[in-house]
Amino acid sequence: MYTDIPKYSSFYEAISYVTSVGIMTGNECGKFMPDQLVNCAEAFIIIHNYLNLDIPFSKLSDSSFDWFLKENPGFKWAEPY
């Protein structure tokens, strides 16, 4: 699967699952890098994939998620962040 995730790893099954259902993928070098921090854009993509949202990435902005909050009122709790 990934060169940095051995089969005996305690999180091998979880990483296998999120990869198989398309929620997360590794990087272009074939690594998953489970100890690396997730940045805002990566977190958004993970949530987007998990919820299977139909939001075009062309609407993304580095400085604002106003459009996201407007179209998804259930995420109003995220506004302060």
Rosetta blueprint (number, residue, H / E / L):
1 M L
2 Y L
3 T L
4 D L
5 I L
6 P L
7 K L
8 Y L
9 S L
10 S L
11 F L
12 Y H
13 E H
14 A H
15 I H
16 S H
17 Y H
18 V H
19 T H
20 S H
21 V L
22 G L
23 I L
24 M L
25 T L
26 G L
27 N L
28 E L
29 C L
30 G L
31 K L
32 F L
33 M L
34 P L
35 D L
36 Q L
37 L L
38 V L
39 N L
40 C H
41 A H
42 E H
43 A H
44 F H
45 I H
46 I H
47 I H
48 H H
49 N H
50 Y H
51 L H
52 N L
53 L L
54 D L
55 I L
56 P L
57 F H
58 S H
59 K H
60 L L
61 S L
62 D L
63 S L
64 S L
65 F L
66 D H
67 W H
68 F H
69 L H
70 K H
71 E H
72 N L
73 P H
74 G H
75 F H
76 K H
77 W H
78 A H
79 E L
80 P L
81 Y L
